[in-house]
């Protein structure tokens, strides 16, 4: 974590700040939302950075939600979840 505190944004050189974000993903007309994703965000340009392994964990969670949405058609194409 301290690596991010000491490094500037690779896009603009701005300062990184840790915060929770929410993202929406769409695949084949099905949308899923994740809220509470911990990431490092550039205060200047908004570039998003994850700690090592974070992007893989996020992709796994999103894939699981898409699988759930497909298995549970009663969700009418939209599933929301909170990640802690």
OpenMM code with the backbone's topology and positions (N, CA, C; nanometers):
from openmm import Vec3, app, unit

residues = "UNK UNK UNK UNK UNK UNK UNK UNK UNK UNK UNK UNK UNK UNK UNK UNK UNK UNK UNK UNK UNK UNK UNK UNK UNK UNK UNK UNK UNK UNK UNK UNK UNK UNK UNK UNK UNK UNK UNK UNK UNK UNK UNK UNK UNK UNK UNK UNK UNK UNK UNK UNK UNK UNK UNK UNK UNK UNK UNK UNK UNK UNK UNK UNK UNK UNK UNK UNK UNK UNK UNK UNK UNK UNK UNK UNK UNK UNK UNK UNK UNK UNK UNK UNK".split()
positions = [
    Vec3(0.0813, -0.1183, 0.0000),
    Vec3(0.0000, 0.0000, 0.0000),
    Vec3(0.0860, 0.1251, 0.0000),
    Vec3(0.1948, 0.1262, 0.0740),
    Vec3(0.2785, 0.2458, 0.0814),
    Vec3(0.3396, 0.2809, -0.0536),
    Vec3(0.3525, 0.1833, -0.1445),
    Vec3(0.4030, 0.2122, -0.2786),
    Vec3(0.3159, 0.3163, -0.3478),
    Vec3(0.1854, 0.3063, -0.3314),
    Vec3(0.0940, 0.3996, -0.3961),
    Vec3(0.1008, 0.5382, -0.3322),
    Vec3(0.1280, 0.5438, -0.2029),
    Vec3(0.1358, 0.6726, -0.1349),
    Vec3(0.2532, 0.7559, -0.1841),
    Vec3(0.3575, 0.6895, -0.2278),
    Vec3(0.4803, 0.7580, -0.2663),
    Vec3(0.4949, 0.7802, -0.4160),
    Vec3(0.4064, 0.7238, -0.4960),
    Vec3(0.4191, 0.7359, -0.6411),
    Vec3(0.3111, 0.8278, -0.6970),
    Vec3(0.3487, 0.9100, -0.7936),
    Vec3(0.2482, 0.9944, -0.8591),
    Vec3(0.1719, 0.9141, -0.9657),
    Vec3(0.0644, 0.9700, -1.0126),
    Vec3(-0.0132, 0.9105, -1.1214),
    Vec3(0.0758, 0.8970, -1.2447),
    Vec3(0.0699, 0.7811, -1.3078),
    Vec3(0.1516, 0.7587, -1.4272),
    Vec3(0.0975, 0.8337, -1.5486),
    Vec3(-0.0263, 0.8816, -1.5415),
    Vec3(-0.0862, 0.9528, -1.6538),
    Vec3(-0.0574, 1.1031, -1.6495),
    Vec3(-0.0694, 1.1637, -1.5294),
    Vec3(-0.0578, 1.3095, -1.5216),
    Vec3(0.0371, 1.3590, -1.4128),
    Vec3(0.0866, 1.2683, -1.3283),
    Vec3(0.1758, 1.3079, -1.2200),
    Vec3(0.1037, 1.3534, -1.0948),
    Vec3(-0.0292, 1.3446, -1.0936),
    Vec3(-0.1085, 1.3879, -0.9789),
    Vec3(-0.0938, 1.2958, -0.8587),
    Vec3(-0.1500, 1.3390, -0.7468),
    Vec3(-0.1433, 1.2640, -0.6214),
    Vec3(-0.2524, 1.1574, -0.6176),
    Vec3(-0.2179, 1.0379, -0.5678),
    Vec3(-0.3146, 0.9289, -0.5555),
    Vec3(-0.3757, 0.9298, -0.4159),
    Vec3(-0.5057, 0.8978, -0.4111),
    Vec3(-0.5795, 0.8933, -0.2860),
    Vec3(-0.6637, 0.7661, -0.2841),
    Vec3(-0.6656, 0.6960, -0.1716),
    Vec3(-0.7434, 0.5723, -0.1613),
    Vec3(-0.8879, 0.6074, -0.1297),
    Vec3(-0.9789, 0.5440, -0.2022),
    Vec3(-1.1206, 0.5661, -0.1781),
    Vec3(-1.2023, 0.4494, -0.2309),
    Vec3(-1.3281, 0.4472, -0.1932),
    Vec3(-1.4219, 0.3472, -0.2437),
    Vec3(-1.4888, 0.4023, -0.3684),
    Vec3(-1.5015, 0.3163, -0.4676),
    Vec3(-1.5670, 0.3565, -0.5910),
    Vec3(-1.6756, 0.2566, -0.6245),
    Vec3(-1.7607, 0.2931, -0.7183),
    Vec3(-1.8608, 0.1989, -0.7702),
    Vec3(-1.8459, 0.1942, -0.9206),
    Vec3(-1.8686, 0.0775, -0.9743),
    Vec3(-1.8567, 0.0567, -1.1194),
    Vec3(-1.9742, -0.0264, -1.1671),
    Vec3(-2.0137, 0.0000, -1.2902),
    Vec3(-2.1179, -0.0776, -1.3555),
    Vec3(-2.0562, -0.1464, -1.4765),
    Vec3(-2.0934, -0.2715, -1.4961),
    Vec3(-2.0414, -0.3512, -1.6071),
    Vec3(-2.1595, -0.4061, -1.6854),
    Vec3(-2.1420, -0.4197, -1.8162),
    Vec3(-2.2485, -0.4737, -1.8995),
    Vec3(-2.1918, -0.5813, -1.9908),
    Vec3(-2.2686, -0.6884, -2.0029),
    Vec3(-2.2306, -0.7982, -2.0915),
    Vec3(-2.3580, -0.8582, -2.1489),
    Vec3(-2.3700, -0.8542, -2.2800),
    Vec3(-2.4850, -0.9150, -2.3461),
    Vec3(-2.6191, -0.8601, -2.2994),
    Vec3(-2.6248, -0.7309, -2.2697),
    Vec3(-2.7489, -0.6698, -2.2253),
    Vec3(-2.7765, -0.6836, -2.0764),
    Vec3(-2.6926, -0.7552, -2.0045),
    Vec3(-2.7074, -0.7712, -1.8596),
    Vec3(-2.6100, -0.6770, -1.7900),
    Vec3(-2.6602, -0.6041, -1.6908),
    Vec3(-2.5762, -0.5109, -1.6162),
    Vec3(-2.5594, -0.5580, -1.4724),
    Vec3(-2.4392, -0.5407, -1.4211),
    Vec3(-2.4130, -0.5657, -1.2794),
    Vec3(-2.3399, -0.4437, -1.2244),
    Vec3(-2.3631, -0.4154, -1.0967),
    Vec3(-2.3000, -0.3013, -1.0318),
    Vec3(-2.2264, -0.3497, -0.9083),
    Vec3(-2.1090, -0.2949, -0.8886),
    Vec3(-2.0316, -0.3211, -0.7680),
    Vec3(-2.0077, -0.1885, -0.6984),
    Vec3(-2.0312, -0.1863, -0.5684),
    Vec3(-2.0128, -0.0667, -0.4890),
    Vec3(-1.9187, -0.1013, -0.3736),
    Vec3(-1.8346, -0.0070, -0.3342),
    Vec3(-1.7433, -0.0312, -0.2234),
    Vec3(-1.6106, -0.0904, -0.2674),
    Vec3(-1.5750, -0.0715, -0.3932),
    Vec3(-1.4480, -0.1217, -0.4457),
    Vec3(-1.3373, -0.0281, -0.3973),
    Vec3(-1.2389, -0.0804, -0.3267),
    Vec3(-1.1281, 0.0003, -0.2769),
    Vec3(-1.0226, 0.0130, -0.3866),
    Vec3(-0.9861, 0.1359, -0.4173),
    Vec3(-0.8888, 0.1620, -0.5233),
    Vec3(-0.8147, 0.2912, -0.4913),
    Vec3(-0.7079, 0.3145, -0.5654),
    Vec3(-0.6337, 0.4390, -0.5584),
    Vec3(-0.6750, 0.5221, -0.6787),
    Vec3(-0.7149, 0.6467, -0.6548),
    Vec3(-0.7661, 0.7336, -0.7590),
    Vec3(-0.6787, 0.8580, -0.7659),
    Vec3(-0.6435, 0.8991, -0.8870),
    Vec3(-0.5676, 1.0218, -0.9048),
    Vec3(-0.6602, 1.1400, -0.8780),
    Vec3(-0.6162, 1.2298, -0.7904),
    Vec3(-0.6968, 1.3473, -0.7571),
    Vec3(-0.7079, 1.4445, -0.8737),
    Vec3(-0.6164, 1.4355, -0.9702),
    Vec3(-0.6177, 1.5292, -1.0832),
    Vec3(-0.6967, 1.4783, -1.2029),
    Vec3(-0.6657, 1.3568, -1.2480),
    Vec3(-0.7272, 1.3081, -1.3723),
    Vec3(-0.8280, 1.1947, -1.3521),
    Vec3(-0.8337, 1.1373, -1.2316),
    Vec3(-0.9313, 1.0322, -1.2049),
    Vec3(-0.8878, 0.8918, -1.2450),
    Vec3(-0.7637, 0.8757, -1.2877),
    Vec3(-0.7136, 0.7422, -1.3244),
    Vec3(-0.7283, 0.6492, -1.2031),
    Vec3(-0.7684, 0.5236, -1.2296),
    Vec3(-0.7934, 0.4263, -1.1234),
    Vec3(-0.6797, 0.3255, -1.1187),
    Vec3(-0.6304, 0.2986, -0.9977),
    Vec3(-0.5247, 0.1997, -0.9759),
    Vec3(-0.5703, 0.1022, -0.8684),
    Vec3(-0.5352, -0.0246, -0.8893),
    Vec3(-0.5637, -0.1269, -0.7899),
    Vec3(-0.4332, -0.1802, -0.7334),
    Vec3(-0.4385, -0.2242, -0.6094),
    Vec3(-0.3217, -0.2883, -0.5502),
    Vec3(-0.3000, -0.4219, -0.6219),
    Vec3(-0.1798, -0.4789, -0.6121),
    Vec3(-0.1525, -0.6052, -0.6818),
    Vec3(-0.2599, -0.7108, -0.6528),
    Vec3(-0.3118, -0.7694, -0.7588),
    Vec3(-0.4156, -0.8711, -0.7478),
    Vec3(-0.5565, -0.8152, -0.7410),
    Vec3(-0.5699, -0.6854, -0.7181),
    Vec3(-0.7020, -0.6244, -0.7031),
    Vec3(-0.7864, -0.6311, -0.8287),
    Vec3(-0.7265, -0.6064, -0.9435),
    Vec3(-0.8018, -0.6111, -1.0693),
    Vec3(-0.8493, -0.7536, -1.0981),
    Vec3(-0.7665, -0.8526, -1.0655),
    Vec3(-0.8077, -0.9927, -1.0851),
    Vec3(-0.9247, -1.0288, -0.9946),
    Vec3(-0.9197, -0.9832, -0.8688),
    Vec3(-1.0302, -1.0115, -0.7754),
    Vec3(-1.1583, -0.9424, -0.8214),
    Vec3(-1.1451, -0.8213, -0.8732),
    Vec3(-1.2612, -0.7499, -0.9247),
    Vec3(-1.3213, -0.8240, -1.0442),
    Vec3(-1.2367, -0.8684, -1.1356),
    Vec3(-1.2849, -0.9433, -1.2526),
    Vec3(-1.3542, -1.0725, -1.2101),
    Vec3(-1.2997, -1.1419, -1.1109),
    Vec3(-1.3636, -1.2646, -1.0606),
    Vec3(-1.5022, -1.2349, -1.0036),
    Vec3(-1.5131, -1.1266, -0.9247),
    Vec3(-1.6417, -1.0902, -0.8656),
    Vec3(-1.7435, -1.0547, -0.9735),
    Vec3(-1.7015, -0.9788, -1.0723),
    Vec3(-1.7919, -0.9400, -1.1807),
    Vec3(-1.8369, -1.0629, -1.2595),
    Vec3(-1.7453, -1.1533, -1.2898),
    Vec3(-1.7821, -1.2758, -1.3610),
    Vec3(-1.8811, -1.3590, -1.2820),
    Vec3(-1.8636, -1.3676, -1.1505),
    Vec3(-1.9580, -1.4415, -1.0658),
    Vec3(-2.0962, -1.3763, -1.0688),
    Vec3(-2.1011, -1.2435, -1.0666),
    Vec3(-2.2299, -1.1754, -1.0734),
    Vec3(-2.2989, -1.1969, -1.2069),
    Vec3(-2.2233, -1.1982, -1.3159),
    Vec3(-2.2845, -1.2275, -1.4454),
    Vec3(-2.3387, -1.3698, -1.4490),
    Vec3(-2.2653, -1.4648, -1.3928),
    Vec3(-2.3144, -1.6023, -1.3864),
    Vec3(-2.4428, -1.6103, -1.3049),
    Vec3(-2.4469, -1.5398, -1.1924),
    Vec3(-2.5668, -1.5373, -1.1096),
    Vec3(-2.6842, -1.4757, -1.1853),
    Vec3(-2.6590, -1.3652, -1.2544),
    Vec3(-2.7654, -1.2987, -1.3291),
    Vec3(-2.8221, -1.3898, -1.4375),
    Vec3(-2.7363, -1.4652, -1.5028),
    Vec3(-2.7839, -1.5575, -1.6057),
    Vec3(-2.8620, -1.6735, -1.5448),
    Vec3(-2.8187, -1.7232, -1.4304),
    Vec3(-2.8866, -1.8353, -1.3648),
    Vec3(-3.0186, -1.7922, -1.3017),
    Vec3(-3.0273, -1.6688, -1.2618),
    Vec3(-3.1458, -1.6170, -1.1927),
    Vec3(-3.2156, -1.5122, -1.2782),
    Vec3(-3.2861, -1.5546, -1.3789),
    Vec3(-3.3507, -1.4631, -1.4727),
    Vec3(-3.4507, -1.3691, -1.4046),
    Vec3(-3.4984, -1.4032, -1.2856),
    Vec3(-3.5951, -1.3169, -1.2187),
    Vec3(-3.5352, -1.1825, -1.1783),
    Vec3(-3.4038, -1.1663, -1.1906),
    Vec3(-3.3402, -1.0381, -1.1596),
    Vec3(-3.3657, -0.9353, -1.2691),
    Vec3(-3.4278, -0.9797, -1.3771),
    Vec3(-3.4651, -0.8907, -1.4882),
    Vec3(-3.3463, -0.8147, -1.5447),
    Vec3(-3.2292, -0.8812, -1.5493),
    Vec3(-3.1146, -0.8219, -1.6158),
    Vec3(-3.0313, -0.7266, -1.5333),
    Vec3(-3.0617, -0.7118, -1.4037),
    Vec3(-2.9800, -0.6207, -1.3233),
    Vec3(-2.9597, -0.6780, -1.1841),
    Vec3(-2.8325, -0.6872, -1.1441),
    Vec3(-2.7955, -0.7368, -1.0124),
    Vec3(-2.7031, -0.6329, -0.9505),
    Vec3(-2.7248, -0.6012, -0.8241),
    Vec3(-2.6385, -0.5087, -0.7521),
    Vec3(-2.5744, -0.5821, -0.6362),
    Vec3(-2.4518, -0.5432, -0.6026),
    Vec3(-2.3826, -0.6046, -0.4892),
    Vec3(-2.2914, -0.5025, -0.4268),
    Vec3(-2.2589, -0.5250, -0.3012),
    Vec3(-2.1638, -0.4410, -0.2305),
    Vec3(-2.0439, -0.5259, -0.1961),
    Vec3(-1.9246, -0.4746, -0.2246),
    Vec3(-1.8014, -0.5440, -0.1951),
    Vec3(-1.7364, -0.4753, -0.0758),
    Vec3(-1.6899, -0.5536, 0.0178),
    Vec3(-1.6232, -0.4904, 0.1321),
    Vec3(-1.4756, -0.5211, 0.1331),
] * unit.nanometer
topology = app.Topology()
chain = topology.addChain("A")
for resn in residues:
    res = topology.addResidue(resn, chain)
    for name in ("N", "CA", "C"):
        topology.addAtom(name, app.Element.getBySymbol(name[0]), res)
